[in-house]
């Protein structure tokens, strides 16, 4: 079967339409990737902020533990000291 001019025009038009739709889909994907990248950047910023807060809380907890250790030593010395008899 030979293709007539009409068939060639239809085939050419369909080919152009398919290419146009494909390129349009690529643009859509670019927009979607840009949106996803933007959301990932926002999440990354939040994660970094949370990590800094966690580090700060960790340092505060370590300082509190050091103070408690110092107090524990003092309490043990006071508890092991001989008892005084009350005055009066």
Backbone as numpy.savetxt, mean C-alpha at the origin, in Angstrom:
# Nx Ny Nz CAx CAy CAz Cx Cy Cz
-14.43 -19.18 -56.76 -15.26 -18.00 -56.76 -14.39 -16.76 -56.76
-14.74 -15.88 -57.64 -14.02 -14.63 -57.71 -14.75 -13.58 -56.89
-13.93 -12.72 -56.19 -14.54 -11.66 -55.41 -14.84 -10.49 -56.33
-16.00 -9.99 -56.23 -16.37 -8.84 -57.03 -15.91 -7.57 -56.34
-16.03 -6.48 -57.03 -15.64 -5.19 -56.47 -16.44 -4.89 -55.20
-17.70 -5.25 -55.20 -18.57 -5.00 -54.05 -18.06 -5.77 -52.83
-17.69 -7.02 -53.05 -17.16 -7.84 -51.95 -15.85 -7.27 -51.42
-15.00 -6.79 -52.31 -13.74 -6.20 -51.89 -13.96 -4.95 -51.04
-14.93 -4.12 -51.44 -15.23 -2.92 -50.67 -15.74 -3.28 -49.28
-16.61 -4.26 -49.20 -17.14 -4.69 -47.91 -16.02 -5.25 -47.03
-15.16 -6.06 -47.62 -14.05 -6.64 -46.87 -13.10 -5.54 -46.39
-12.83 -4.58 -47.24 -11.95 -3.46 -46.88 -12.58 -2.65 -45.73
-13.87 -2.37 -45.84 -14.57 -1.60 -44.81 -14.56 -2.35 -43.48
-14.80 -3.64 -43.51 -14.76 -4.44 -42.29 -13.35 -4.46 -41.69
-12.36 -4.55 -42.55 -10.97 -4.54 -42.08 -10.64 -3.23 -41.38
-11.05 -2.11 -41.98 -10.80 -0.80 -41.38 -11.55 -0.68 -40.05
-12.78 -1.17 -40.00 -13.57 -1.11 -38.77 -12.91 -1.93 -37.66
-12.41 -3.10 -38.01 -11.75 -3.95 -37.01 -10.50 -3.27 -36.47
-9.71 -2.68 -37.36 -8.50 -1.97 -36.94 -8.86 -0.79 -36.05
-9.90 -0.04 -36.43 -10.32 1.13 -35.64 -10.78 0.70 -34.26
-11.56 -0.37 -34.18 -12.02 -0.86 -32.88 -10.85 -1.35 -32.03
-9.90 -1.98 -32.65 -8.73 -2.47 -31.91 -7.94 -1.31 -31.33
-7.75 -0.27 -32.12 -7.02 0.90 -31.63 -7.81 1.61 -30.53
-9.11 1.64 -30.70 -9.95 2.24 -29.66 -9.86 1.47 -28.36
-9.78 0.17 -28.45 -9.65 -0.66 -27.25 -8.32 -0.40 -26.57
-7.28 -0.19 -27.34 -5.96 0.13 -26.76 -6.02 1.42 -25.97
-6.71 2.42 -26.50 -6.85 3.69 -25.79 -7.59 3.47 -24.48
-8.61 2.62 -24.51 -9.36 2.31 -23.29 -8.44 1.63 -22.28
-7.62 0.71 -22.74 -6.70 0.04 -21.84 -5.71 1.03 -21.25
-5.26 1.99 -22.05 -4.33 2.99 -21.54 -4.98 3.77 -20.41
-6.24 4.14 -20.60 -6.96 4.87 -19.54 -7.10 4.01 -18.29
-7.43 2.74 -18.49 -7.58 1.84 -17.35 -6.25 1.66 -16.62
-5.18 1.49 -17.37 -3.86 1.35 -16.74 -3.47 2.62 -15.99
-3.80 3.77 -16.55 -3.50 5.03 -15.87 -4.27 5.12 -14.56
-5.53 4.71 -14.58 -6.35 4.73 -13.36 -5.78 3.77 -12.33
-5.43 2.57 -12.78 -4.87 1.57 -11.86 -3.55 2.06 -11.28
-2.70 2.63 -12.12 -1.42 3.14 -11.63 -1.61 4.26 -10.62
-2.59 5.11 -10.87 -2.88 6.19 -9.93 -3.33 5.62 -8.57
-4.19 4.62 -8.61 -4.65 4.00 -7.36 -3.50 3.30 -6.65
-2.63 2.66 -7.41 -1.47 2.01 -6.79 -0.55 3.03 -6.14
-0.37 4.18 -6.78 0.45 5.24 -6.19 -0.16 5.73 -4.88
-1.47 5.89 -4.87 -2.15 6.32 -3.64 -1.97 5.29 -2.53
-2.13 4.02 -2.88 -1.95 2.95 -1.89 -0.51 2.91 -1.38
0.44 3.11 -2.28 1.85 3.12 -1.90 2.12 4.24 -0.90
1.54 5.40 -1.15 1.71 6.53 -0.23 1.12 6.20 1.13
-0.06 5.58 1.15 -0.69 5.21 2.42 0.15 4.17 3.16
0.68 3.21 2.43 1.50 2.16 3.05 2.77 2.76 3.65
3.39 3.69 2.93 4.59 4.33 3.46 4.28 5.12 4.72
3.14 5.81 4.72 2.72 6.55 5.92 2.47 5.62 7.09
1.82 4.49 6.81 1.55 3.52 7.86 2.85 2.92 8.39
3.81 2.69 7.51 5.09 2.13 7.93 5.83 3.12 8.83
5.76 4.40 8.48 6.41 5.41 9.32 5.73 5.50 10.68
4.40 5.43 10.69 3.67 5.45 11.96 4.02 4.23 12.81
4.13 3.09 12.17 4.48 1.86 12.89 5.89 1.97 13.47
6.80 2.53 12.71 8.17 2.69 13.19 8.21 3.64 14.39
7.44 4.71 14.32 7.38 5.66 15.42 6.78 4.99 16.67
5.71 4.23 16.48 5.09 3.52 17.60 6.06 2.50 18.19
6.84 1.84 17.35 7.82 0.86 17.82 8.89 1.53 18.69
9.36 2.69 18.24 10.36 3.41 19.03 9.79 3.85 20.37
8.55 4.33 20.36 7.91 4.73 21.61 7.77 3.54 22.56
7.40 2.41 22.02 7.24 1.21 22.84 8.58 0.77 23.43
9.64 0.87 22.64 10.97 0.50 23.15 11.39 1.43 24.28
11.12 2.72 24.15 11.45 3.66 25.21 10.64 3.37 26.47
9.37 3.05 26.29 8.52 2.72 27.44 9.04 1.45 28.13
9.46 0.48 27.35 10.01 -0.76 27.94 11.29 -0.47 28.72
12.13 0.41 28.20 13.35 0.76 28.93 13.01 1.43 30.26
12.01 2.32 30.26 11.61 2.97 31.51 11.05 1.95 32.50
10.26 1.01 31.99 9.72 -0.03 32.87 10.83 -0.89 33.46
11.83 -1.22 32.65 12.96 -2.00 33.15 13.68 -1.25 34.26
13.86 0.05 34.09 14.52 0.85 35.13 13.68 0.86 36.40
12.37 1.02 36.25 11.49 1.04 37.42 11.48 -0.31 38.12
11.52 -1.37 37.36 11.51 -2.72 37.95 12.73 -2.92 38.84
13.89 -2.46 38.38 15.10 -2.58 39.19 14.97 -1.81 40.50
14.42 -0.63 40.45 14.22 0.16 41.67 13.25 -0.51 42.61
12.16 -1.03 42.04 11.17 -1.71 42.89 11.76 -2.94 43.57
12.55 -3.69 42.85 13.17 -4.87 43.45 14.11 -4.47 44.59
14.85 -3.39 44.42 15.73 -2.92 45.49 14.92 -2.48 46.71
13.82 -1.78 46.47 12.98 -1.34 47.59 12.34 -2.52 48.31
11.89 -3.50 47.55 11.25 -4.67 48.16 12.25 -5.52 48.93
13.48 -5.56 48.48 14.46 -6.40 49.17 15.15 -5.65 50.31
14.92 -4.36 50.44 15.54 -3.59 51.54 14.89 -4.02 52.86
15.68 -3.96 53.96 15.09 -4.32 55.25 13.96 -3.39 55.63
12.95 -3.95 56.29 11.79 -3.16 56.68 12.15 -2.26 57.86
11.60 -1.08 57.82 11.80 -0.16 58.93 10.65 -0.30 59.90
10.96 -0.08 61.12 9.88 -0.10 62.10 9.25 1.30 62.15
7.95 1.35 62.31 7.28 2.65 62.32 7.71 3.48 63.52
7.74 4.78 63.34 8.09 5.70 64.43 6.87 5.95 65.30
7.16 6.20 66.52 6.15 6.72 67.43 5.43 5.76 68.19
